[in-house]
Amino acid sequence: MAAKPQAEVIQEWVDFDSAGYSFVRGRMEKTVQSLCFGDNAATVPAHIAAGPSQGQKLKKEDVDFIVAEATLAKHNGDMEKALAELVSGP
């Protein structure tokens, strides 16, 4: 019987004990595939999917930019009034 080929080790972790821990590429890829595309793939919870972003990942910087732009337009380019509104909150 042929020996089982050794899996490729991506990273050694030797800070836990003398035996150490390691990530094995095949095992990691299999886990990621099952989480993303398998029968029990991760899904967005209903309460998040029904929210304003509809489950999409939004960058905080993009949201802040759009809010600032809308506030500035609301105050006809008056930076002081726009900043005062943004700082004071709703």
C-alpha positions as CSV (number, residue, x, y, z in Angstrom):
1,M,0.0,0.0,0.0
2,A,1.4,3.4,-1.0
3,A,2.0,6.0,1.7
4,K,-0.5,8.9,1.8
5,P,1.1,12.1,0.4
6,Q,1.9,14.8,3.0
7,A,-0.4,17.8,2.8
8,E,1.1,21.2,2.1
9,V,1.5,23.2,5.3
10,I,0.8,26.9,4.8
11,Q,1.8,28.2,8.2
12,E,3.3,26.6,11.3
13,W,2.0,27.6,14.7
14,V,4.4,26.5,17.4
15,D,3.4,28.9,20.2
16,F,0.8,26.6,21.7
17,D,2.7,23.5,22.6
18,S,5.7,21.4,21.4
19,A,3.5,19.7,18.8
20,G,2.4,23.0,17.3
21,Y,-0.6,23.6,15.0
22,S,-0.7,24.2,11.3
23,F,-3.1,25.1,8.5
24,V,-3.3,22.5,5.8
25,R,-4.3,23.9,2.4
26,G,-6.7,21.1,1.4
27,R,-8.5,21.1,4.7
28,M,-8.8,24.9,4.6
29,E,-10.0,25.0,1.0
30,K,-12.6,22.3,1.7
31,T,-14.0,24.3,4.7
32,V,-14.2,27.5,2.7
33,Q,-15.9,25.8,-0.2
34,S,-18.5,24.3,2.2
35,L,-19.1,27.6,3.9
36,C,-19.5,29.5,0.7
37,F,-21.0,27.1,-1.8
38,G,-22.0,23.9,0.1
39,D,-25.4,22.6,1.1
40,N,-25.3,24.6,4.3
41,A,-23.7,27.7,2.9
42,A,-23.8,30.9,5.0
43,T,-26.7,33.2,4.2
44,V,-27.6,36.7,5.2
45,P,-30.1,36.6,8.1
46,A,-33.6,37.9,7.1
47,H,-33.5,40.9,9.4
48,I,-30.3,42.1,7.8
49,A,-31.5,41.4,4.2
50,A,-34.7,43.4,4.9
51,G,-32.7,46.4,6.1
52,P,-31.8,49.5,4.1
53,S,-28.6,47.9,2.7
54,Q,-30.5,44.8,1.7
55,G,-27.7,42.6,2.9
56,Q,-25.0,44.2,0.8
57,K,-21.7,45.1,2.4
58,L,-21.4,48.9,2.4
59,K,-18.2,50.8,3.2
60,K,-18.6,53.2,6.1
61,E,-16.5,55.8,4.2
62,D,-18.9,55.6,1.2
63,V,-22.0,56.1,3.4
64,D,-20.3,59.0,5.3
65,F,-19.4,60.6,1.9
66,I,-23.0,60.4,0.6
67,V,-24.5,61.7,3.8
68,A,-22.1,64.6,3.8
69,E,-22.7,65.4,0.1
70,A,-26.5,65.3,0.6
71,T,-26.3,67.5,3.7
72,L,-24.1,70.0,1.9
73,A,-26.5,70.1,-1.0
74,K,-29.4,70.6,1.4
75,H,-27.7,73.7,2.8
76,N,-26.9,75.1,-0.7
77,G,-23.1,74.6,-0.2
78,D,-23.0,76.4,3.2
79,M,-20.2,74.3,4.9
80,E,-20.9,75.8,8.4
81,K,-24.6,74.8,8.4
82,A,-23.8,71.4,6.9
83,L,-21.1,70.6,9.4
84,A,-23.3,71.9,12.3
85,E,-26.1,69.5,11.2
86,L,-23.7,66.5,10.8
87,V,-22.1,67.1,14.2
88,S,-25.4,67.7,16.1
89,G,-27.0,64.6,14.7
90,P,-30.7,64.0,13.9
